[in-house]
Amino acid sequence: MDNFDLLAARLADAHQLNVAYWLAEWDQNVNMPPEGAAARAAHLGTLRRLRHDLLTRDETRTWIERAAAETAELPTDSFAASLVRIARRDSDAAVRIPSAFVGAMTQTLVLARDVWERAKAADNFAQFRPALEGVLDIKRQEADYIGYESNPFDALMGKWEPGLTAAHVGAIFDAQRPVLTALIAALAERPPIADAALHQSFPMELQRQFALFVSERMGFDYRRGRLDISAHPFALQIARDDVRLTTRYAENFFNPAFFGALHEAGHGMHAQGFGRDIDGTFLSDMELSSQAVAESQSRTWENLVGRSRAFWEWAFPHAQRMFAPRFDGMDTDGMYRAVNTARRQFIRVEADESTYNLHIMLRFELENELVNGRLSVADLPDAWNAKFQALFGSTPPSAKMGVLQDIHWSMGGIGAFHGYALGNVLAAQFYAQALAAHPTIPDQIARGQFDTLRGWLTDTIYQHGRKFTADELARRVTGKGIDSADYLAYLQTKFGAIYDL
Ligand code: ZN
C-alpha cells in the first residue's frame, strides 16, 4: 500500500488547508471587523488555490491510479477504498479547473458576499446587481471548465451533490409541488393557531441558556464544541473534537434562535459523530459532503424531533420554568401547535415545514434560468416576485424580504439550494427507518432521552463522514434512492392532525 500511504498523506495536507480556510471563515462570520473583507478574500483565495494545487498535481494523480489498484480488492465501504474513490472523483473534477481561476473565483465570491451584506442592509438590489452579475459570470466559466452534457447548471449542482442533475431534482419537485400547494391552500382555510406566546420579549441570555440546555441534552458535546453568534447561522467542523456552531437571536421571537440552534446542533452532532478513522482525513471535509445528507441531519433534530409532540412533552416544563412567566397561560399541546404554525410568509429560514420546500423550488428554478441565460440579473427581482406570487399568493414588500434575503448566491452557492429540500425528504426517509428499527424512540424523546436515536444515526450515517453520495446512503440505509413518499406522508399526517383537516 505504498502509493496509498503517499496519497493519504497528500490528501491530509489538502484537508488541513481546508481546516485553515474554515477557521478563517468562522472568524470572518463571528469576529472580523467590517472592513476586513478584502484582506480576508486574499487569504481565503490563496488557501483554496494551494489546496487545488495539491489535488491536481501529476504525482497526486499518479498515486490515485496506483492506490486504486492497491485497494481494488477491498470492500467499497472500507476506509481505504472510499478514500481513493472520493479522491479520484474530486481530483478528476478539480483537474479541469486552473488553479489561478480557483484563487480568483474565491476572492470574487468573498468580496461579493460583503457587497450583498451591505446591499441587504440598505434594502437595495441595484447595489448588489453588479456583484451578482460577476458571480454568475465566474460560475458560468466554472461550469464550462467542469463540463456538462446539455445544462451548465448540472455542472454547478455536481459540486454540492455529485451525480444529481437538474432534470432529476426537477422531477422530484414536480411531484411534490401539487401535494404541497394543495396542503398549504387547505391550511390557509383553517382558523389560525394561537402563537402570540412565541412573540414576546425573550432576553437573549435566557434564550442562549435554553438552547445550550436542550442541545446538550440531545447529545451535542460542548467539551468538543461551542456556540457563538453570527448574522447567518452555520456549523463548522474543524475536527470531530472541535465543532463550531452559531445562531442568531431575535429578542421578540422565540423561534429563530432556538430552532436555529437545534438545526446547527444537528449538523454538529453529525460532525462529532464522524468515525475516529475518518477524523483529520480527506473523508472528513464536512463542507464537501453531500449537502442533502448534511441537511437531513440538521432537519432531523430541528423538525422531526424539535417540532414533535413528544419533544415538547419533555421540553415544555423546562421552557415554562426558564422563561417564567411568559408561557404560564399555555400547555404542552398549545406549545406544540404554536411551533408548528403554518404561515405563508416571505422569509425562507423562518418558513414552517409545510411551506419550506416551495421556497426552495422558487430558488432552484430561478438559478437554472440564470445559469442558462434565460433570465438576466436585472430581471431577477421581478422574476422572484412573480414566482412568489404564483406559489404563495402575495408579493414581497421589499428586496430584503424577497430576492436579497439569502446569502447563498453572493457566496457562489448557485446550485446548492435544492440540498435543503432534499434534506427534508431524506430526513423523513431516514427517520421512518429509525422508528421501524426502534419504535420506542418517541416515548424516549418524551422523557428527554435521545441516545437511541443518536446512536442509530451515528451507526448508519454519522460515522461514514463523506464516504457516500446522498443516493448511495439512501439506498444503503432505506433500500431505495431519494424518495418523497415518507416526507409527504409525514407533512400530511402532522398538519392534518394539527389543523383538523
Ligand atoms: Zn443546515
Residues whose N, C-alpha, C, O or C-beta is under 5 A from the ligand:
A	BS01	ZN	S298
